[in-house]
Amino acid sequence: MMMLSNGRSNSVKNWMSLLRFPNLAIIILTQYLLGYGIIRPMMLMQHVAPPLGHLNFLILVLVTVFIAAGGYIINDHFDVNTDRKNKAGKNMLEGKISVRIALRVYYIINGLAILAGFYLAYMAGSYQLGLIFPAIIGLLWYYSSRYQRMPLWGNLIVAMLSAMVILIIWLFEFFMLLNNSGDFVNVINQLGAINKYIWAYALFAFLVSL
């Protein structure tokens, strides 16, 4: 029983390492602080409830987390041979986690992220918003397979994606707000201030990730 327990524990630890669990926790914390610490209070000051709502906000956060987790999986997948030479034992796909299972998880979570993303785009009244998610997934694939070996381009891509963690929340809130002209008029005086906060934090995330 103890051996079985240790095996399961190690398996969980390996997956947490592969998916960069602390980084995913930071994404969740960042988006909730942004949504519930800045956007929601500023909109409620004008007696307007944030149109994204609690459930859809959670879905958007999960979409972001799933895509980020998929990015970590595909990054390790392309790095197996390099890490075997330079960081032996550090890559979780180097014998600790099955590559086949990891790629299956990659396709499942990205598929769910795309479906949920288009659902949110439908709710926001703009199907084009849904294209953001497969575009980011594709960018992460190309980054992992090619651009991370090009320091300038690799750093720019990582920085842009870090900024998108911030921007994506306000992007969906804003488009959903446009669907209700009454609420949009009521909150219009706060839009400038919200934009300043959002872009300031996005710029900070961009610069820190360079």
trRosetta pair geometry for C-beta under 8 A, 3 or more apart (Angstrom, degrees):
i j d omega theta_ij theta_ji phi_ij phi_ji
1 4 5.6 -55 -149 37 32 112
1 5 6.2 34 152 -21 66 106
2 5 5.6 -53 -147 37 32 113
2 6 6.3 31 154 -19 65 105
3 6 5.7 -54 -146 37 31 110
3 7 6.3 35 152 -23 64 105
4 7 5.6 -53 -149 33 31 114
4 8 6.5 28 154 -15 64 104
5 8 5.9 -56 -151 37 30 108
5 9 6.2 32 151 -21 65 108
6 9 5.4 -54 -145 37 33 115
6 10 6.2 33 156 -20 67 104
7 10 5.9 -54 -148 36 29 108
7 11 6.3 32 152 -22 63 106
8 11 5.5 -53 -149 34 33 115
8 12 6.4 33 153 -18 66 103
9 12 5.9 -55 -152 36 31 109
9 13 6.3 29 151 -18 65 108
10 13 5.5 -55 -146 39 34 113
10 14 6.2 38 153 -24 66 104
11 14 5.7 -52 -149 32 30 113
11 15 6.6 26 154 -14 63 105
11 97 8.0 113 -147 -95 72 87
12 15 5.9 -57 -150 38 31 108
12 16 6.2 32 152 -19 66 107
13 16 5.6 -54 -145 38 31 112
13 17 6.3 32 153 -19 64 106
14 17 5.7 -57 -151 37 30 111
14 18 6.3 31 152 -20 66 106
14 92 5.1 136 -174 -146 87 116
14 96 4.7 -161 -136 149 136 119
14 97 5.3 169 143 -53 126 104
15 18 5.5 -49 -142 36 34 113
15 19 6.0 15 163 -3 67 111
15 92 7.6 137 -83 180 29 154
15 97 6.8 118 -79 -98 67 139
16 19 6.3 -63 -138 49 25 98
16 21 4.1 -23 -163 -24 86 135
17 20 7.5 23 -178 -74 31 41
17 21 7.6 -36 -59 0 26 97
17 92 5.4 151 95 -68 107 128
18 72 6.5 131 153 130 58 112
18 73 6.4 43 160 -97 108 70
18 76 6.1 -80 -146 7 84 165
18 92 3.9 -96 -75 58 96 156
18 93 7.2 95 -120 -43 119 80
18 97 5.9 -20 -59 10 150 160
18 102 6.8 -116 -176 -124 152 121
19 24 6.3 -4 145 -28 99 139
19 69 4.7 -4 -147 -139 103 97
19 72 5.5 123 -138 79 35 143
19 73 7.2 -2 -92 -56 69 87
20 23 4.0 0 140 27 114 122
20 24 6.3 132 96 -22 76 87
20 68 7.9 -95 69 148 117 102
20 69 7.8 -162 45 -112 85 60
20 72 4.9 -151 4 -113 111 152
21 24 5.6 -56 -146 37 35 111
21 25 6.3 38 156 -22 68 104
22 25 5.5 -53 -149 34 33 114
22 26 6.6 37 151 -22 65 102
23 26 5.6 -50 -152 32 34 113
23 27 6.7 39 149 -21 64 100
23 68 7.0 -149 125 161 108 130
23 72 7.6 146 67 -72 140 136
24 27 5.5 -48 -153 31 37 115
24 28 6.6 36 150 -17 66 103
24 65 5.3 71 -157 -146 102 97
24 68 6.1 161 -101 98 80 129
24 69 6.2 26 -91 -70 131 93
25 28 5.7 -52 -150 36 34 112
25 29 6.2 32 153 -17 66 108
26 29 5.7 -55 -143 41 31 111
26 30 6.0 35 156 -23 65 108
27 30 5.8 -56 -145 35 26 112
27 31 6.3 18 161 -13 63 109
27 61 7.7 147 132 -162 92 82
27 64 5.9 -163 167 129 127 116
27 65 5.9 160 95 -90 134 76
27 68 5.8 -156 -53 -8 166 168
27 165 5.7 -110 -135 -146 91 133
28 31 6.2 -63 -148 39 25 104
28 32 6.2 16 160 -11 64 112
28 61 5.9 72 -124 -179 72 122
28 65 6.3 21 -65 -77 93 126
29 32 6.1 -63 -145 42 26 105
29 33 6.1 25 159 -18 65 110
30 33 6.0 -59 -147 38 25 108
30 34 6.2 24 155 -19 63 110
30 165 6.2 38 100 140 139 122
30 166 7.1 -78 155 -82 118 76
31 34 5.6 -54 -146 37 31 113
31 35 6.1 23 159 -13 66 110
31 60 7.6 -160 -180 110 142 98
31 61 5.0 168 99 -109 147 97
31 64 6.5 144 -59 53 154 159
31 165 6.7 -107 -65 172 98 85
31 166 8.0 -155 -94 -102 68 40
31 169 5.6 166 -149 -67 90 133
32 35 5.8 -56 -137 44 31 105
32 36 5.5 -10 176 17 69 115
32 37 7.8 75 129 -12 58 98
32 61 7.0 25 -56 -102 83 147
33 36 6.9 -66 -120 57 18 82
33 37 4.5 -11 -173 9 60 137
33 38 7.5 50 141 -9 64 95
34 37 6.6 -22 -68 48 10 95
34 38 5.6 -37 -159 33 47 118
34 39 6.5 38 148 -9 69 106
34 166 6.3 177 -103 -139 158 72
34 169 5.4 120 108 65 129 161
34 170 7.7 -91 159 -43 121 91
34 198 7.5 79 -162 -110 117 77
34 201 6.8 -175 -105 104 113 166
35 38 7.5 -2 -45 50 5 78
35 39 5.3 -39 -140 43 42 121
35 40 6.0 51 155 -25 62 106
35 50 7.3 114 -170 175 89 171
35 52 7.5 -82 -144 70 124 144
35 57 5.7 123 -174 -153 160 131
35 169 5.4 -121 -70 -169 96 137
35 173 7.7 173 -125 -61 89 135
36 39 7.7 -19 -49 53 20 84
36 40 5.1 -3 -123 23 43 139
36 41 7.8 72 172 -26 43 88
37 40 7.7 61 6 41 18 98
37 41 7.0 -18 180 0 24 122
38 41 6.8 -78 -152 40 11 100
38 42 6.3 -2 166 -9 55 118
38 194 7.1 129 148 -132 100 77
38 197 5.3 -170 -165 139 139 151
38 198 7.7 162 122 -66 144 72
39 42 6.2 -72 -150 41 23 106
39 43 6.2 13 161 -13 65 113
39 50 6.1 72 131 -104 106 133
39 169 7.0 -148 -19 137 153 114
39 170 6.5 -166 -91 -96 133 82
39 173 5.9 -73 -173 -133 147 176
39 194 6.1 68 -113 -142 70 120
39 198 7.9 49 -73 -71 102 109
40 43 6.0 -63 -145 40 27 105
40 44 6.0 25 160 -19 66 111
40 50 5.0 -68 -102 -26 75 133
41 44 5.7 -58 -141 39 29 110
41 45 6.6 44 154 -33 62 97
42 45 5.7 -39 -156 15 33 119
42 46 7.8 16 150 -2 56 99
42 190 4.9 156 161 -175 102 134
42 193 6.4 -157 -150 97 141 118
42 194 5.5 171 101 -77 153 99
43 46 6.1 -65 -166 42 42 100
43 48 4.7 -86 175 83 91 96
43 49 7.2 69 125 -166 120 7
43 50 5.2 121 62 -71 156 74
43 187 5.4 -6 -132 -123 79 137
43 190 6.6 -174 -87 90 48 153
43 194 7.8 36 -55 -78 84 142
44 47 7.0 38 -168 -91 46 24
44 48 7.0 -127 -87 59 31 51
44 49 7.1 39 -92 -96 80 46
44 50 7.9 -46 -47 -28 83 83
45 190 6.7 133 67 -85 115 143
46 186 5.0 144 155 146 115 89
46 187 4.6 158 76 -98 154 65
46 189 6.9 156 -93 51 132 101
46 190 5.7 -127 -26 -12 131 131
47 186 6.7 -81 69 171 85 139
48 177 8.0 53 159 -130 137 106
48 183 4.6 119 -141 -154 120 94
48 186 5.1 153 -59 95 121 123
48 187 4.6 -75 32 -56 158 116
49 53 7.7 39 144 -89 112 67
49 183 7.9 -68 47 -128 60 136
50 53 7.0 -167 99 -50 82 31
50 57 7.6 46 115 -65 132 128
50 173 5.8 -46 -162 -136 101 114
51 173 6.5 135 50 -153 87 60
51 176 3.7 -171 108 127 127 114
51 177 5.2 -173 3 -72 135 56
51 179 7.0 142 -165 49 155 107
51 180 6.4 -179 -94 12 131 125
51 183 6.9 133 -61 107 110 159
52 56 4.9 -139 178 94 70 113
52 57 4.8 90 127 -67 118 83
52 60 6.9 -39 -166 -5 131 142
52 169 7.9 -46 -53 -167 171 71
52 172 5.8 75 -99 119 119 106
52 173 5.0 -61 -29 -93 118 73
52 176 5.7 151 -68 35 61 158
53 56 4.8 73 63 24 95 103
53 57 6.4 -155 89 -13 43 92
54 57 5.8 -60 -148 34 23 113
54 58 6.5 24 155 -19 62 106
55 58 5.7 -55 -155 34 31 112
55 59 6.5 32 149 -19 65 104
56 59 5.3 -47 -146 34 38 116
56 60 6.4 41 153 -21 66 102
56 120 6.2 130 -163 -117 102 94
56 123 6.2 -133 -121 108 143 164
56 172 7.8 -153 146 150 114 134
57 60 5.7 -54 -151 35 32 111
57 61 6.5 32 150 -18 64 104
57 169 7.8 40 -141 -141 88 96
58 61 5.7 -54 -150 36 33 112
58 62 6.3 32 152 -18 66 106
59 62 5.7 -56 -149 38 31 111
59 63 6.4 38 151 -24 65 102
59 116 5.3 -154 -179 -173 105 120
59 119 7.3 -73 162 87 150 122
59 120 6.3 -179 108 -68 122 114
60 63 5.5 -47 -148 31 33 115
60 64 6.6 35 152 -18 62 103
60 120 5.9 101 -81 -115 91 157
60 168 6.9 179 180 134 113 108
60 169 6.7 125 130 -106 140 66
60 172 5.9 -143 -107 38 148 164
61 64 5.7 -55 -154 35 33 112
61 65 6.3 30 151 -17 66 108
62 65 5.5 -54 -143 40 34 111
62 66 6.1 37 156 -22 68 105
62 113 7.9 -152 124 -103 74 78
62 116 6.9 -51 90 139 106 169
63 66 5.9 -54 -145 35 27 111
63 67 6.4 23 157 -15 62 107
63 113 4.7 117 -148 -146 71 81
63 116 5.0 -151 -81 96 108 121
63 117 5.3 124 -150 -69 144 85
63 120 7.2 -85 -24 -4 157 143
63 133 6.4 -69 176 -113 120 133
64 67 6.1 -60 -150 38 27 107
64 68 6.3 25 154 -17 64 110
64 165 6.2 101 -164 -127 134 76
64 168 6.5 159 -85 78 118 151
65 68 5.7 -56 -145 39 30 111
65 69 6.1 32 155 -20 66 107
66 69 5.7 -54 -146 37 28 111
66 70 6.3 31 153 -19 63 106
66 109 4.2 -160 -162 173 99 99
66 110 6.8 174 145 -78 103 37
66 112 6.0 -114 -155 82 163 104
66 113 4.1 -165 93 -68 127 113
67 70 5.6 -53 -149 37 31 114
67 71 6.4 39 150 -25 63 103
67 109 7.9 -162 -63 134 33 99
67 110 6.7 82 -106 -113 63 75
67 113 5.0 140 -57 -167 85 163
67 133 6.5 -132 -79 -154 140 87
67 136 5.8 33 -180 108 145 123
67 137 5.9 -109 -139 -77 100 83
67 140 7.2 166 171 -14 88 152
68 71 5.4 -51 -153 30 33 117
68 72 6.8 33 151 -18 64 100
68 165 8.0 38 -70 -93 130 114
69 72 5.8 -52 -154 32 35 110
69 73 6.6 36 149 -20 65 103
69 109 5.9 -51 83 137 118 162
70 73 5.6 -52 -150 34 36 113
70 74 6.3 25 158 -11 69 106
70 106 5.1 107 -140 -148 85 72
70 109 5.3 -164 -62 88 103 112
70 110 4.6 88 -113 -63 162 99
70 113 7.3 -105 -8 1 140 147
70 137 6.6 -12 104 -128 142 96
70 140 7.0 100 104 102 91 152
71 74 6.2 -58 -143 41 29 102
71 75 6.1 35 155 -26 63 110
71 137 7.9 -136 -69 -126 84 54
71 140 3.9 -95 -111 -158 99 142
71 143 7.8 9 -152 65 106 126
71 144 7.2 -176 -164 -49 67 122
71 161 7.9 123 -113 177 166 158
72 75 5.6 -53 -145 34 29 117
72 76 6.5 26 158 -14 63 105
73 76 6.2 -63 -156 38 28 104
73 77 6.3 33 149 -26 65 108
73 102 5.4 180 -156 173 110 99
73 103 7.4 162 154 -89 122 41
73 105 6.6 -162 -109 89 159 103
73 106 4.5 -152 102 -84 144 106
74 77 5.2 -47 -145 31 37 120
74 78 6.5 29 159 -12 67 103
74 106 5.9 109 -56 -142 87 142
74 140 6.4 105 62 132 133 100
74 141 5.8 -64 159 -106 158 64
74 144 4.8 164 123 39 93 170
74 145 8.0 -49 159 -43 107 86
75 78 6.4 -62 -153 40 27 100
75 79 6.1 13 154 -10 63 121
75 140 7.6 -75 -52 178 94 93
75 143 7.7 -27 -94 104 97 97
75 144 4.3 -129 -96 -115 56 115
75 148 7.3 89 -138 -43 98 160
76 79 5.5 -69 -138 48 31 108
76 80 6.9 64 158 -63 65 75
76 83 7.6 -17 -148 -6 71 154
76 91 5.4 152 -159 -154 98 94
76 92 6.2 -6 -172 44 158 85
76 93 5.0 138 137 0 110 118
76 102 7.6 -81 83 174 119 152
77 80 6.5 -22 -164 -26 28 107
77 93 6.0 100 -91 -40 53 176
77 99 6.6 108 -123 -146 91 98
77 102 6.8 -180 -75 113 104 127
77 103 6.7 83 -104 -79 144 94
77 106 7.6 -23 -33 -55 143 158
77 144 7.3 49 58 156 88 140
78 144 4.6 140 23 151 141 95
78 145 5.2 -140 -115 -91 150 55
79 82 5.1 -68 -159 52 65 110
79 83 5.0 60 144 -25 95 110
79 91 6.1 -165 104 -107 100 134
79 144 7.5 -92 -31 -165 92 91
80 83 6.1 -64 -142 41 21 105
80 84 6.3 30 157 -31 61 105
80 91 5.6 170 -114 138 56 156
80 93 5.3 -79 -91 95 112 113
80 94 5.8 160 -148 -75 86 82
80 99 7.5 -18 -72 -95 154 125
81 84 5.6 -48 -149 23 30 117
81 85 7.2 19 155 -10 59 102
82 85 6.2 -67 -165 37 34 103
82 86 6.1 -14 160 17 73 116
83 86 6.1 -74 -127 58 33 85
83 87 4.4 -47 -155 59 80 99
83 88 7.5 152 148 -75 68 28
83 90 5.8 -120 -171 68 118 98
83 91 3.9 107 102 -34 155 127
83 94 6.4 -125 99 -47 115 136
84 88 6.2 45 -162 -102 41 71
84 91 7.2 -60 -56 32 63 133
84 94 5.9 165 -85 -123 86 131
85 88 7.6 1 -135 -59 1 86
87 90 3.8 -46 151 30 111 135
87 91 6.6 107 93 -28 108 86
88 94 7.6 -152 -154 146 50 160
89 94 6.8 -125 -97 90 22 134
90 94 7.7 52 58 25 44 137
91 94 4.3 87 80 -15 98 112
92 96 4.9 -86 -159 74 61 123
92 97 4.8 24 148 10 97 118
92 102 7.9 142 106 -94 104 142
93 96 7.4 -69 -62 50 11 81
93 97 5.7 -55 -94 69 52 93
93 99 5.2 72 -164 -89 110 81
93 102 5.8 -73 -100 12 108 166
97 101 6.7 -113 172 74 85 113
97 102 5.4 87 130 -60 116 115
98 101 4.0 75 76 12 110 106
98 102 6.5 -177 91 -11 55 84
99 102 5.6 -56 -144 39 31 113
99 103 6.2 28 158 -17 67 107
100 103 6.1 -58 -148 37 26 106
100 104 6.4 29 152 -21 61 107
101 104 5.5 -53 -149 34 33 115
101 105 6.4 35 152 -18 66 103
102 105 5.7 -53 -152 36 32 111
102 106 6.4 40 146 -26 64 104
103 106 5.0 -45 -147 30 38 121
103 107 6.5 34 156 -16 67 100
104 107 6.1 -55 -151 37 31 105
104 108 6.3 29 152 -18 64 109
105 108 5.7 -58 -145 39 31 112
105 109 6.1 19 164 -11 69 109
106 109 6.6 -63 -144 40 21 98
106 110 6.2 11 162 -9 60 116
107 110 6.0 -62 -141 44 27 107
107 111 5.9 32 158 -24 64 110
108 111 5.8 -57 -148 35 25 112
108 112 6.4 23 156 -15 63 106
109 112 5.7 -50 -146 38 34 112
109 113 6.2 39 152 -24 64 106
110 113 5.4 -50 -145 35 34 116
110 114 6.4 35 155 -20 65 102
110 137 5.3 98 -150 -130 120 140
111 114 5.9 -54 -149 34 30 109
111 115 6.5 27 155 -14 64 107
112 115 5.8 -57 -147 39 31 110
112 116 6.0 25 158 -13 67 111
113 116 6.0 -58 -142 43 27 106
113 117 5.9 33 155 -26 63 110
113 133 5.7 -166 140 -175 96 130
113 137 7.3 145 88 -67 133 125
114 117 5.5 -54 -144 34 28 116
114 118 6.5 24 158 -15 63 103
114 130 7.7 74 -169 179 66 94
114 133 5.4 175 -105 110 58 126
114 134 5.5 47 -115 -65 116 90
114 137 7.3 -45 -66 -13 104 150
115 118 6.1 -58 -151 36 28 104
115 119 6.6 33 149 -21 63 105
116 119 5.4 -50 -151 33 36 117
116 120 6.5 35 152 -17 66 102
117 120 5.8 -54 -151 36 32 109
117 121 6.3 34 149 -20 65 105
117 129 7.8 -147 171 125 87 80
117 130 5.1 127 127 -142 89 70
117 132 7.0 -140 -173 65 131 86
117 133 3.6 -78 -109 -16 174 154
117 134 7.9 -170 75 -25 150 70
118 121 5.2 -47 -142 36 38 116
118 122 6.4 46 153 -23 65 99
118 127 7.1 17 -149 -146 86 76
118 130 3.7 55 -101 -141 64 142
118 133 7.8 -107 -40 36 68 133
119 122 5.7 -52 -154 32 31 113
119 123 6.6 29 149 -16 63 105
120 123 5.5 -53 -149 38 35 112
120 124 6.2 30 152 -16 66 108
120 129 7.2 -96 107 115 89 124
120 130 7.4 150 65 -89 76 82
120 172 6.0 -29 164 -134 119 137
121 124 5.6 -59 -146 42 32 109
121 126 5.8 -91 -168 87 83 62
121 127 5.3 85 138 -129 123 31
121 128 7.2 -171 -160 57 128 33
121 129 4.0 180 -118 73 97 96
121 130 3.4 -95 0 -46 157 89
121 131 8.0 88 -104 -4 160 58
122 125 7.6 42 178 -70 31 27
122 127 6.8 31 -80 -89 63 74
122 130 7.5 31 -31 -54 70 130
123 176 6.7 -3 129 -103 89 111
124 129 5.6 -1 73 29 142 160
124 172 5.6 -107 -81 -148 139 73
124 175 4.0 44 -179 108 116 118
124 176 4.9 -79 -116 -64 74 75
124 179 7.3 -155 -164 -31 40 125
125 175 6.6 -161 54 160 87 97
125 176 7.5 138 11 -105 97 47
125 178 7.2 -125 62 85 134 102
125 179 5.1 152 -15 -83 142 114
126 129 4.6 81 97 -14 104 105
126 175 5.3 -81 12 -166 131 141
127 130 5.5 -41 -171 19 55 118
127 131 7.7 62 139 -25 68 92
128 131 5.7 -41 -167 15 49 116
129 132 5.9 -26 -176 -4 50 116
129 171 7.0 161 -134 142 115 113
129 172 6.9 114 -176 -95 147 79
129 175 6.3 -126 -64 25 147 173
130 133 6.5 -45 -174 20 51 108
131 134 6.3 -58 -156 45 50 99
131 135 5.9 53 149 -25 75 113
132 135 5.7 -69 -154 40 27 116
132 136 6.3 26 155 -21 68 107
132 164 8.0 175 179 -160 119 128
132 168 7.2 160 138 -117 150 105
132 171 7.9 97 -64 118 168 156
133 136 5.8 -51 -146 33 31 108
133 137 6.5 32 154 -18 63 104
134 137 5.3 -51 -145 38 38 115
134 138 6.2 41 155 -20 68 104
135 138 5.8 -55 -150 37 29 111
135 139 6.3 32 151 -22 63 106
136 139 5.4 -52 -146 35 33 114
136 140 6.4 35 153 -20 65 103
136 161 6.7 117 -149 -121 104 101
136 164 6.8 -171 -105 124 131 163
137 140 5.8 -54 -151 35 30 111
137 141 6.6 34 149 -22 63 104
138 141 5.5 -51 -150 32 35 115
138 142 6.4 26 156 -11 67 105
139 142 6.0 -57 -146 42 31 104
139 143 6.1 37 152 -24 65 107
139 157 6.2 -174 169 -155 108 115
139 161 7.1 -180 109 -74 131 116
140 143 5.5 -49 -142 35 31 116
140 144 6.3 29 158 -18 64 106
140 161 7.3 86 -76 -106 91 155
141 144 6.0 -61 -152 37 26 107
141 145 6.2 7 158 -5 65 115
142 145 5.9 -62 -135 47 31 101
142 146 5.6 -32 -178 37 69 111
142 147 6.0 52 131 -9 82 111
143 146 7.3 -89 -127 58 11 67
143 147 4.5 -56 -124 58 53 114
143 148 5.5 73 164 -44 74 88
143 154 6.3 114 -157 -128 91 72
143 157 4.8 -167 -100 121 124 154
143 158 7.4 130 -160 -57 146 74
144 148 6.2 18 -115 -8 29 129
146 149 6.6 -84 -179 33 35 104
146 150 7.2 6 145 -2 73 111
147 150 5.3 -62 -153 43 53 106
147 153 4.6 -104 -155 117 104 113
147 154 4.8 160 139 -80 81 70
147 157 5.7 72 121 -5 148 149
148 154 4.4 99 -118 -125 38 131
149 154 7.1 138 24 -53 23 136
150 153 4.3 19 102 38 120 110
150 154 5.5 153 73 -23 62 94
151 154 5.8 -61 -134 41 19 112
151 155 6.1 17 169 -17 61 111
152 155 6.2 -63 -151 36 21 106
152 156 6.5 18 155 -16 61 110
153 156 5.7 -57 -146 37 32 112
153 157 6.3 32 157 -20 67 106
154 157 5.9 -57 -150 34 29 109
154 158 6.5 25 156 -14 64 107
155 158 5.8 -55 -147 39 32 110
155 159 6.1 32 155 -20 66 109
155 209 7.6 161 -169 133 71 74
155 210 5.4 60 166 -158 114 55
156 159 5.7 -57 -146 38 29 112
156 160 6.2 29 156 -19 65 107
156 210 7.6 23 -85 -120 46 83
157 160 5.8 -54 -146 36 29 110
157 161 6.3 24 157 -14 64 109
158 161 5.9 -60 -147 40 28 108
158 162 6.3 33 153 -23 64 106
158 209 5.2 -148 127 162 94 115
158 210 8.0 158 81 -95 100 30
159 162 5.7 -53 -149 33 30 114
159 163 6.6 30 153 -17 63 104
159 205 7.8 146 -162 126 63 68
159 206 4.6 65 173 -159 98 65
159 207 7.4 66 -147 -59 121 18
159 209 4.2 167 -102 89 62 106
159 210 4.9 25 -82 -73 137 67
160 163 5.7 -55 -153 36 33 111
160 164 6.5 38 148 -25 65 104
160 206 6.9 35 -83 -121 36 100
161 164 5.3 -47 -148 29 37 118
161 165 7.3 54 150 -30 60 89
161 209 7.9 -133 63 153 75 163
162 165 5.9 -37 -165 11 37 115
162 166 7.9 27 143 -6 58 98
162 205 4.4 -160 139 157 99 101
162 206 6.2 166 80 -85 105 40
162 208 7.3 -129 145 71 154 92
162 209 4.0 166 3 -36 158 157
163 166 5.9 -58 -169 37 46 108
163 167 6.0 31 145 -14 78 114
163 202 4.3 66 -158 -173 90 87
163 203 7.2 42 -117 -71 118 26
163 205 5.0 158 -87 86 53 110
163 206 4.2 14 -61 -64 119 96
163 209 7.8 -128 -32 29 75 136
164 167 5.3 -59 -129 47 40 106
164 168 5.5 50 169 -37 75 103
165 168 6.7 -42 -138 19 16 112
165 205 6.6 -142 54 -174 106 160
166 169 6.8 -67 -178 23 33 106
166 170 7.6 4 149 3 67 108
166 198 6.3 154 154 -165 104 73
166 201 5.0 -177 -140 110 146 104
166 202 4.2 -156 82 -84 136 77
166 205 5.5 178 -19 5 127 149
167 170 6.2 -70 -158 46 42 101
167 171 5.7 48 150 -32 77 111
167 198 6.7 97 -106 168 57 110
167 202 5.2 53 -54 -106 92 140
168 171 5.4 -52 -142 32 31 119
168 172 6.6 23 164 -12 65 103
169 172 6.6 -67 -160 38 25 100
169 173 6.4 20 151 -14 64 112
169 198 8.0 -151 73 -128 96 115
170 173 5.4 -55 -141 42 37 114
170 174 5.8 40 159 -25 70 107
170 194 6.9 160 -132 153 125 109
170 195 7.7 136 174 -101 150 54
170 198 4.6 -3 -30 -122 161 152
171 174 6.0 -56 -148 34 23 110
171 175 6.6 15 158 -11 61 108
172 175 6.0 -54 -141 40 33 105
172 176 6.1 30 160 -15 65 109
173 176 6.0 -64 -150 42 26 108
173 177 6.2 31 152 -26 64 109
174 177 5.5 -54 -149 32 30 115
174 178 6.8 37 151 -26 62 99
175 178 5.6 -43 -154 22 37 117
175 179 7.5 45 148 -25 58 94
176 179 5.8 -43 -165 17 43 116
176 180 7.9 12 150 5 64 99
177 180 6.5 -74 -163 47 41 91
177 183 6.1 -121 -152 108 78 112
177 184 5.3 120 153 -89 91 84
177 187 6.8 -81 -156 60 134 139
178 181 8.0 17 -173 -80 44 58
178 184 6.1 60 -107 -86 38 141
180 183 4.1 33 109 24 120 113
180 184 6.2 158 90 -21 64 87
181 184 5.4 -56 -144 36 33 116
181 185 6.3 34 158 -21 67 103
182 185 6.1 -56 -153 33 28 108
182 186 6.5 25 152 -17 63 109
183 186 5.5 -57 -147 37 34 113
183 187 6.1 10 163 -3 70 113
184 187 6.4 -71 -143 47 24 94
184 188 6.4 52 154 -62 62 92
185 188 5.7 -27 -149 -16 30 120
187 190 5.2 -58 -174 42 75 111
187 191 6.5 97 129 -51 84 85
188 191 5.5 -30 -153 -4 42 120
189 192 7.7 -50 178 19 35 100
190 193 5.5 -61 -162 45 58 110
190 194 5.7 58 143 -25 85 106
191 194 5.7 -56 -144 39 31 110
191 195 6.1 35 157 -22 66 107
192 195 5.8 -55 -149 35 27 112
192 196 6.6 30 153 -22 62 104
193 196 5.7 -52 -152 31 33 113
193 197 6.7 30 153 -15 65 104
194 197 5.9 -58 -153 37 33 109
194 198 6.1 29 154 -18 68 110
195 198 5.8 -57 -142 39 30 110
195 199 6.0 19 164 -10 67 111
196 199 6.3 -60 -141 43 23 102
196 200 6.0 26 158 -23 62 112
197 200 5.8 -60 -147 35 25 112
197 201 6.4 17 160 -12 64 108
198 201 6.2 -63 -152 40 26 104
198 202 6.1 24 153 -18 65 112
199 202 5.4 -52 -139 40 34 114
199 203 6.1 38 158 -22 66 104
200 203 5.9 -53 -148 35 27 110
200 204 6.5 29 151 -20 61 106
201 204 5.4 -51 -148 35 34 115
201 205 6.4 35 152 -19 66 103
202 205 5.7 -52 -148 36 32 111
202 206 6.3 36 151 -23 64 106
203 206 5.5 -52 -148 34 32 116
203 207 6.3 26 157 -15 66 107
204 207 6.1 -58 -145 39 28 105
204 208 6.1 26 158 -18 65 111
205 208 6.0 -56 -142 38 27 110
205 209 6.2 18 161 -14 62 115
206 209 6.2 -73 -153 40 23 104
206 210 6.9 38 151 -43 62 96
207 210 5.8 -36 -155 1 36 117
